[in-house]
Amino acid sequence: MQVCYIGDILKEARVRLHISQEELSFDLCSVPTLSRIESGKQVPGRKLVEALFSKMGMVVPAGGIPMTKIDLLRSNLEYQMTDMLATGNTEIAGLLEQYRACGGELDSFEMQFYLFFKALYESEHGKTDVLSDLEKALRLTIRRYVLGSLPVVRFLTKTELLILNNIALNQYALGEHEKAIALMEFVRAYFENGIMLEEEKAKNYPVILHNLENWYGQSGLPEKVLSLCEIGIDVCIRYGKLTQFPYHIFNKGYALALLGKKDEAKVYIAQAFNVFDAMKKHELVVFGAKSVNETFGFDFPTD
C-alpha cells in the first residue's frame, strides 16, 4: 500500500506542476522506472524518491516509502551531518566512515551525498582544491555536466544546487572568476525562477546573493552590487532571515560609497553596524569600520 501511495502522490504532483516523466526522471532514473513507481509496480529506493520530490520542490510525505534498517541508519546519519555543518561543526569524519560502513553498497544518490559531504569536510580541513570531487559527485545525477559548462536541465534537486554552488565557490578560490560568476548566476536564476521549497530558498538564496555581491565588488562593478543588495535585503525581509540581513545592508552602503554617494552610504553602513552589534558580532563592526574608514575617509569608531 505504501508503494502505491507514494506513486500516486508523485504522479499527482508531477501532473499538477506540468512536468513530463522525461523531465522529472532526467538522469535520475529511466522513464519506464518512473512509470512503474507511479503505478505502484516498483518499490522505489529512499534516495531516488527524495530526489524526485526535491526536483518538484517538495519533501517526501511522512511514511511515504518503506525503509530497511540500513536506510534508517543512513537517513539518521545524513540528518546528523547536515545539522552539524549548518551549525559550523565540521567534525564529521567519523560519521562519514559510519555512512560507508553501515552495510550494503551505496547507491548513486547515497554516493553523491557521501562525496559531497566528504568534499565539504576536506575543504574545511585544509584541502585547497576539491573541485574534481564535487564534479564527480554532480555527474552521478547530471551525467552531461562538463567542467566550465552550465548544466542544461530544467529541474534540479536540492543536493545538485548545493553542489553547483560549491563548485562555483571553489572555482572562484582557484582564480577562475568568470566561470565562477557565470555558474553562480545560473544558480541564482534557479533560486529566483525554479521550483523549490520556500524553506530552502529562504536559507540559501541570501548567501548566494552575498557571494555574488562580493565577487562583483571585487570586479569593480558597484552598480551590479547595488542591484543584488536590493534583492538580498528584500529576500531577508520577506523570509525573516536576519542572519544575512546586515551583510547586504553593509554591501549596499559600500557600493553607494564607491558610486560617490557617501552621505547615503554612511546611513546604510551605520545601520549594518547596529544590527551586527545587536547580533553580538562586534568584531565585524571593527573590521568593517577600519575598512570603510581607510577606503572612503569615514570616521566610524574602531574600538
N, C-alpha and C positions, 0 to 999 in steps of 0.2 A: 504493500500500500504506500510506503514511503517513496518508492521509486516513481510510481505513477503520480503521486502528489507533487514531487519536485519537478517532474517533467511537465505536468500541467501548468504549474506556476511559471516555469521557464518559458514555455511556449506562449502563454498569455501575455507575459511581459514583452517578449520579443515582437509579437504581432502588434501589440499596443504602441510600441515605440517605432514601428515601421522598419524593423531591422530584418534583413533576409537571413536565412540559415547560412548562406555563404559568408555574409559579413560577420555574423556572430562567431562562427566556427573557425574563421580565418586563422591558420597557423596554430590553433589550439587543439582541434580535432578535425576529423573528416565530416563532411555534411551527412553521410549515412549514420555516423556515430551520433551526431546531434539529433538526427531524426529518431533514432532508436531510443535515446534518452527521453525525448519529448513524448514519445508514445508509450513510455513505461516498459519498454522491452529490454533495456540495458541498464545495469546498475552503474551509475557514474562515480568516478573517483572524487574524493573530497576536494582536492585542489582544482580539478577541472571544473567542478560546479562553482567553486569560489571565483574562478577566472571568468566563467561565462556570465555570472551575475555582476561581477565587477565591471565588465565591459558595458553593461546596461545601467551602471550607476546604482546598483542595488546590493544589499547584503543577502546572504543565503538565509531563507526563513528558518527559524529555530526548529531543530529536529527534522530538517528537510532531507538529509541524507544519512544513511546508516554509516557508522564508523567502527572500524576494528579497534582493538586495544592499541595497536601501533599508531593508527590515525589519531587517536585521542592523545597519545603521548606527544606526537609531533605537533599537533594543534596547540597543546599547552605550552610547549617549548617556543613555538612561534610567538605566542602572546607574551611570554616572559621576555624574550629578546627584544621584541618591538617596544614593550613598555620600558625596558632598561635604557635603550638607545634614546627614546623620547625624553627621558629624564636626565640624559647626559652620562649615564653609566655605560661605559663601553666594554666592560669586562665580561664578554660573552663567549670567550674561547671554550670554556667547559661546556656550556650549553650547545655550542656548535658541534662539539665532539659527541655529545649525547644524541643530537639530532641525526647524525650519520649512523650512530651505532645502535639505535634503539630497536632495530630489526627490519628486515626486508630491504630491497633495493629502493632507492629514491626514484620516484617518477620524475618526468621532466619539469613539472611545476615545483616539486619539492627541491629538486636540484637547483632550479632558478633561485628559489628563496635562499638556499644554503650558500650558493656562490655570491649572491648579492650581499648577504649579511657578513660573509667572510671578508669580502672586499671592504665593506664599511669598517669592520674590526681592524683589518690590516692597515687601512688608511689612517685610522685614529692612533695606531701604534707604530708609526714611523715609515710605512711603505709609501713612497712618493708617487708611484705610478701603478694604479690598479685599473687602468683603462682597459687593458685586454681582458681582465677578469670580468669587468662589468659588461663588456661587449659579448663575451662568451655567455653570460647569464641571459642577456637580452635575446640572443639568437635562439635560445631554447623555445621562445614563443613568437619571435618575429624573425623568421629564418632568412628573410631577404635583406635584413639590415646590413649595411656595409659601412665601414669606418668613413666618417666625413659626409655621409649622405643621410637625408632625413627619411624616416620610415613612411612608406606610402600606405597607410592604413587609416580607416575611418574611425574605428573604435579601439580603445586601449584599456588595459587593466590598470588598477592602481599600482601594482608592482612594476609594470612596464614603464609607467610615467615616472616613478621614483628612480628607476634605473637610468632612464634618459636624463633626468635632472642631474644625477650624479656623474654621468658621462660628461655632460656639459661642464660641471664644476671641475672635473679632472682635466678636460681639455684646456680650460682657462688657466689652471695652475701650471700646465705644461707649456704655456705660451701660445697656444692655438686659439687666440682670442676671437677671430672672426668666426671660426667653426663653432666655438662655444656659444657665442651670442646668437648665431643662427639657430642652433639646436634649442637653446633656452627660449628663444622667441617662438619656436614650434610648440614647446611645452606650454608656454604662456597662452598661446592661442587655443590650445586644447582645454586648458583650465577655464578660459573665457567662454568657449563655444561648445565644448564637448559634453558628453553625458557622464556625470559622476555624482557621487554622494556629496551633498552640501557640506557634510562634516569634513570630508577630505579637502574640498575646496577651501573651506574656512581655515583649515590647519596649514595647508601647504602653499596656497596661492600668494599670501603676503610675503613669504620667504622668497619665492621665485621672483616676484617683483622687486624685492630689495636687492637681490643679486644682480638683476639687470640694471637697476639704478646705479649701483656701484660700478659696474662694467662700462656703462655709457658715460658715467662721470669721468672715469679714467681714460676714456677715448676722446674727451673734450667735447661732449655733446650735452650741455646743460639743458637745452630745450627738451631733448628726449627724456632726460632725467625728470624734469618737471612734470611732464605728462604722465610718466609712470608713477610718480609720487602721488598725484591726484587720484589715480586708480587705487593705489595701495592704501591711502587714507580712507577712501570710500569703502573698500573691502573690509578693512579693520573695523570701521564703524558699523557696517552692515551686519557683520558676524560677531561683533563684540570681542574681537581678538586684540586685546590691549598690549600683548607682549611685543608685537611688531610695530604697533602704532607710533611710538616716538622715533623709531628709526626712519620711517617715511617722512615724518614731520621735519626731522633734522636734515635729511637729504633734500627736502623741498627748500628749506632755508639756505642750504649750501648752494643749491642750483641757482636760487634767486640772487645770491651774492655774486656768483660767477657771471650772472647776466647784468650786474651793475645795480641791482635793486636792493641796496644794503639795508635801508631802513626796514623794508618789508621782511628781508631775510632775518634780521635780528629778532623780530617778533616770533617767527616760527622756530628759530633756534632756541630762544628762551623758553618757548612752550615745550619743546622736546626735552630740555634740561629739567624742567619742572616735573615732567612725567617720569623721567629716569630717576630723579630723586625720590619720587613717591614709590617707585619700584625698588628702592634701596640699591640702585646701581650708580652710586656717586662716582665710581671710577670712570664710568663712561662720560659723565659730565666733565670731569677734569681733563680727560683725554680730548673730548670734543672741543672744550673751551680753548685749550692750548692750540689745537689745530686751526680753529677759525680766527683766533687772535693773531697767530703768526701769518696766516694766509691773507686775511682781509683787514687787519688792523683793528679788530674789535677789542672790547675791554671786559670780557666776561671773567668773573673770578675763577682762579685756577687752584683754589685750596679746598 
